Amino acid sequence: MGKIWSPRPMSLAIIEILEKKGALNDLDLLKELNSNFGEVSFRELNSSLMKMEIGGVVWVSRLTKGKRQVELTGKSQ
């Protein structure tokens, strides 16, 4: 059976979560997305974060090995 697409893009869900909760690490953001958006893989999250970082919507910085902090830049789409 195929995937069911959400009518709301994942990038919009990420922006909403970060506006509501502030800066989060990538694992906490993934948990929030899974509870609000449905089943999201770490690979899908990385892909969305990379596109959003290139677009200047979020900053992703390394905290420790294997942990990253994600925060809004202040100018969302």
Backbone torsions as a table, in degrees:
resi	resn	phi	psi	omega
1	MET	NA	138.8	-177.1
2	GLY	-78.5	168.8	178.3
3	LYS	-73.9	149.5	173.6
4	ILE	-99.9	123.5	-177.7
5	TRP	-81.6	141.5	177.0
6	SER	-82.8	144.4	178.0
7	PRO	-71.3	-12.7	-178.5
8	ARG	-109.0	126.8	179.8
9	PRO	-65.4	149.1	-178.0
10	MET	-63.8	-33.4	179.8
11	SER	-61.9	-37.1	177.6
12	LEU	-67.2	-39.6	177.5
13	ALA	-63.9	-38.8	178.5
14	ILE	-64.0	-44.4	179.3
15	ILE	-61.6	-44.5	179.8
16	GLU	-61.6	-42.8	179.9
17	ILE	-64.4	-44.2	-178.8
18	LEU	-69.0	-33.4	175.9
19	GLU	-66.6	-37.5	-177.2
20	LYS	-77.4	-43.7	-172.2
21	LYS	-101.4	-15.2	-174.7
22	GLY	85.1	-164.3	-178.6
23	ALA	-65.0	136.4	-180.0
24	LEU	-131.9	158.5	170.1
25	ASN	-82.5	165.1	-172.0
26	ASP	-64.1	-32.8	-180.0
27	LEU	-71.1	-39.8	176.7
28	ASP	-66.0	-38.5	177.6
29	LEU	-63.7	-40.6	178.2
30	LEU	-63.3	-41.2	177.5
31	LYS	-62.3	-43.5	178.4
32	GLU	-62.6	-43.6	179.0
33	LEU	-63.0	-41.9	179.8
34	ASN	-64.9	-34.9	-179.8
35	SER	-78.0	-31.8	-177.1
36	ASN	-97.2	-32.8	-167.2
37	PHE	-107.9	-18.3	-174.1
38	GLY	109.7	-166.2	-176.8
39	GLU	-73.4	116.0	179.7
40	VAL	-124.9	130.0	178.9
41	SER	-85.6	161.9	178.8
42	PHE	-64.4	-33.8	178.2
43	ARG	-64.5	-42.4	177.5
44	GLU	-64.4	-40.1	177.5
45	LEU	-62.4	-46.1	179.3
46	ASN	-59.9	-41.8	179.8
47	SER	-62.9	-45.4	179.3
48	SER	-65.2	-42.3	179.5
49	LEU	-63.8	-38.1	179.8
50	MET	-65.7	-43.7	178.0
51	LYS	-62.7	-41.1	-179.1
52	MET	-69.9	-34.8	178.6
53	GLU	-70.2	-39.6	176.5
54	ILE	-64.0	-36.7	178.4
55	GLY	-76.1	-6.6	177.7
56	GLY	81.3	19.9	-178.3
57	VAL	-89.1	-38.2	-179.2
58	VAL	-129.8	160.4	169.4
59	TRP	-112.3	135.9	174.7
60	VAL	-121.3	119.3	-179.8
61	SER	-124.5	151.3	-176.9
62	ARG	-85.0	126.3	176.1
63	LEU	-89.0	-61.6	176.0
64	THR	-138.9	-179.9	178.6
65	LYS	-63.4	119.7	178.9
66	GLY	90.0	-2.6	178.7
67	LYS	-126.7	134.6	178.6
68	ARG	-130.0	149.6	176.5
69	GLN	-103.1	134.8	-179.7
70	VAL	-117.4	129.1	178.1
71	GLU	-143.9	153.9	177.7
72	LEU	-73.9	148.2	177.9
73	THR	-84.3	-20.1	-178.9
74	GLY	111.0	-18.5	177.7
75	LYS	-118.8	89.2	-178.5
76	SER	-87.9	134.6	179.2
77	GLN	6.4	NA	NA
